[in-house]
Amino acid sequence: MEAGVLFSGGKDSALAAIMLARDYGVELNTCVFDPDREVPEVRAAAAALDLPFRKRVLGRDLLEEAVDLLLTCGYPNDAIDMVHRTAIEILSREYAVVGDGTRREDRVPRIERSEVQHLEMTTGCSYVRPLLGYGKPEVERLAGRLLVVRYGETGVIGNGDYEGEIRDALRARGIDPALLFPPHHLQSLVVARKNT
């Protein structure tokens, strides 16, 4: 059975993919808004995991909708949740199992239990979050044991997180993203898998 995993190239989605690959044929899916955007660092992370990779285009209309929602709310959580929900729905049309790397303490992206139940009932797919029971310290321990990871600020590190393109869209509108996003948000990027 095939599982489509939302993959940013970071340690959380990489760990989720490793866990799911024990039981499923995993394909890594990175979602971008701009069809011309290339994600070589994310492709390299997928290659390091030795798993197939697909770039998915969510479209500029969804990006504009996300930016409008962010500006209405005054913070990014709802916009990122909306984008993540859309990405999950897209994958649910193709895969029997859809997974991501959300952890226990993650506030964003967050899909509520009722939304998961609705998705599964309407699409017939299973939505799985292998790290949901794991706290940040345990995820860090596992990542340190299994992966070589590079860290950097959002926008500096070349991962496939939704946030980078949302920040760029804000700048294009003449708005400083630092006014809306938390400062010093570290992102991760997998650069290799350790031999264990």
C-alpha positions as semicolon CSV with decimal commas, in nm:
position;residue;x (nm);y (nm);z (nm)
1;M;0,000;0,000;0,000
2;E;0,126;0,348;-0,089
3;A;0,153;0,633;0,162
4;G;0,194;0,993;0,053
5;V;0,389;1,189;0,314
6;L;0,396;1,567;0,324
7;F;0,767;1,643;0,323
8;S;0,937;1,974;0,398
9;G;1,283;1,821;0,399
10;G;1,305;1,877;0,774
11;K;1,369;1,629;1,052
12;D;1,005;1,584;1,159
13;S;0,869;1,489;0,818
14;A;1,179;1,277;0,757
15;L;1,127;1,082;1,079
16;A;0,758;1,033;0,995
17;A;0,856;0,902;0,651
18;I;1,113;0,662;0,801
19;M;0,852;0,528;1,043
20;L;0,587;0,486;0,775
21;A;0,833;0,324;0,531
22;R;0,848;0,022;0,761
23;D;0,489;-0,066;0,664
24;Y;0,409;0,124;0,343
25;G;0,558;0,221;0,012
26;V;0,630;0,587;0,092
27;E;0,639;0,870;-0,157
28;L;0,753;1,211;-0,032
29;N;0,544;1,511;-0,143
30;T;0,663;1,870;-0,114
31;C;0,403;2,138;-0,176
32;V;0,490;2,473;-0,328
33;F;0,271;2,758;-0,445
34;D;0,479;2,878;-0,739
35;P;0,506;2,623;-1,022
36;D;0,849;2,764;-1,110
37;R;0,989;2,718;-0,760
38;E;1,257;2,452;-0,745
39;V;1,348;2,282;-0,418
40;P;1,691;2,122;-0,475
41;E;1,772;2,095;-0,104
42;V;1,444;1,912;-0,041
43;R;1,509;1,680;-0,336
44;A;1,852;1,609;-0,189
45;A;1,693;1,534;0,152
46;A;1,454;1,287;-0,017
47;A;1,748;1,125;-0,195
48;A;1,932;1,096;0,138
49;L;1,632;0,902;0,270
50;D;1,629;0,693;-0,050
51;L;1,258;0,760;-0,100
52;P;1,074;0,878;-0,414
53;F;0,996;1,249;-0,432
54;R;0,724;1,460;-0,595
55;K;0,685;1,836;-0,607
56;R;0,319;1,939;-0,586
57;V;0,196;2,282;-0,693
58;L;-0,077;2,431;-0,475
59;G;-0,103;2,743;-0,690
60;R;-0,067;3,116;-0,649
61;D;-0,439;3,160;-0,577
62;L;-0,406;2,953;-0,258
63;L;-0,099;3,158;-0,163
64;E;-0,294;3,483;-0,200
65;E;-0,582;3,334;0,001
66;A;-0,338;3,234;0,276
67;V;-0,181;3,580;0,285
68;D;-0,525;3,746;0,300
69;L;-0,624;3,516;0,589
70;L;-0,299;3,590;0,771
71;L;-0,353;3,963;0,737
72;T;-0,715;3,933;0,855
73;C;-0,614;3,731;1,163
74;G;-0,293;3,918;1,232
75;Y;-0,097;3,596;1,285
76;P;0,005;3,302;1,063
77;N;-0,152;3,000;1,239
78;D;-0,489;2,987;1,060
79;A;-0,331;3,051;0,720
80;I;-0,073;2,774;0,760
81;D;-0,342;2,537;0,892
82;M;-0,557;2,613;0,587
83;V;-0,269;2,544;0,348
84;H;-0,178;2,223;0,530
85;R;-0,539;2,104;0,523
86;T;-0,553;2,169;0,147
87;A;-0,230;1,975;0,093
88;I;-0,366;1,679;0,290
89;E;-0,691;1,686;0,089
90;I;-0,494;1,684;-0,239
91;L;-0,288;1,384;-0,132
92;S;-0,599;1,204;-0,004
93;R;-0,729;1,188;-0,363
94;E;-0,430;0,980;-0,467
95;Y;-0,307;0,782;-0,168
96;A;-0,480;0,534;0,062
97;V;-0,262;0,666;0,345
98;V;-0,157;1,028;0,395
99;G;0,098;1,122;0,659
100;D;0,288;1,417;0,794
101;G;0,543;1,500;1,063
102;T;0,328;1,691;1,310
103;R;0,433;1,634;1,673
104;R;0,247;1,637;2,003
105;E;0,332;1,998;2,094
106;D;0,293;2,146;1,747
107;R;0,047;2,433;1,742
108;V;0,085;2,480;1,368
109;P;-0,002;2,308;1,147
110;R;-0,279;2,147;1,344
111;I;-0,573;1,950;1,208
112;E;-0,845;1,887;1,466
113;R;-0,978;1,538;1,536
114;S;-1,320;1,617;1,386
115;E;-1,151;1,735;1,064
116;V;-0,947;1,413;1,048
117;Q;-1,261;1,204;1,094
118;H;-1,442;1,401;0,823
119;L;-1,148;1,364;0,582
120;E;-1,125;0,990;0,640
121;M;-1,500;0,938;0,604
122;T;-1,534;1,143;0,286
123;T;-1,217;1,029;0,106
124;G;-1,163;0,677;0,240
125;C;-0,797;0,752;0,309
126;S;-0,624;0,712;0,643
127;Y;-0,449;1,020;0,782
128;V;-0,159;0,919;1,005
129;R;0,077;1,124;1,216
130;P;0,352;0,893;1,342
131;L;0,507;1,162;1,566
132;L;0,183;1,272;1,733
133;G;0,275;1,095;2,057
134;Y;0,633;1,225;2,055
135;G;0,748;1,538;2,237
136;K;1,023;1,764;2,107
137;P;1,304;1,611;2,320
138;E;1,231;1,259;2,190
139;V;1,208;1,381;1,830
140;E;1,545;1,552;1,873
141;R;1,695;1,231;2,017
142;L;1,562;1,020;1,728
143;A;1,676;1,275;1,471
144;G;2,023;1,281;1,627
145;R;2,041;0,903;1,610
146;L;1,909;0,860;1,254
147;L;1,976;1,180;1,061
148;V;2,234;1,446;0,987
149;V;2,041;1,771;1,016
150;R;2,127;2,133;0,938
151;Y;1,941;2,416;1,114
152;G;1,873;2,772;1,007
153;E;1,627;3,057;1,023
154;T;1,315;3,048;0,806
155;G;1,399;3,192;0,466
156;V;1,770;3,117;0,504
157;I;1,753;2,738;0,504
158;G;1,630;2,582;0,179
159;N;1,348;2,362;0,299
160;G;0,999;2,311;0,159
161;D;0,803;2,470;0,442
162;Y;0,496;2,674;0,342
163;E;0,617;2,967;0,550
164;G;0,897;3,081;0,320
165;E;0,670;3,150;0,023
166;I;0,410;3,314;0,248
167;R;0,679;3,548;0,382
168;D;0,789;3,628;0,026
169;A;0,428;3,707;-0,073
170;L;0,400;3,947;0,221
171;R;0,720;4,123;0,113
172;A;0,578;4,151;-0,240
173;R;0,284;4,341;-0,087
174;G;0,525;4,572;0,097
175;I;0,465;4,411;0,437
176;D;0,749;4,309;0,668
177;P;0,686;3,944;0,766
178;A;0,876;3,998;1,092
179;L;0,570;4,190;1,213
180;L;0,350;3,881;1,180
181;F;0,573;3,579;1,237
182;P;0,750;3,486;1,560
183;P;1,118;3,587;1,568
184;H;1,404;3,333;1,557
185;H;1,205;3,048;1,408
186;L;1,455;2,771;1,339
187;Q;1,388;2,527;1,059
188;S;1,563;2,200;0,990
189;L;1,687;2,034;0,673
190;V;1,799;1,673;0,645
191;V;2,134;1,644;0,469
192;A;2,204;1,272;0,523
193;R;2,080;0,957;0,689
194;K;2,313;0,798;0,940
195;N;2,410;0,433;0,913
196;T;2,265;0,278;1,227
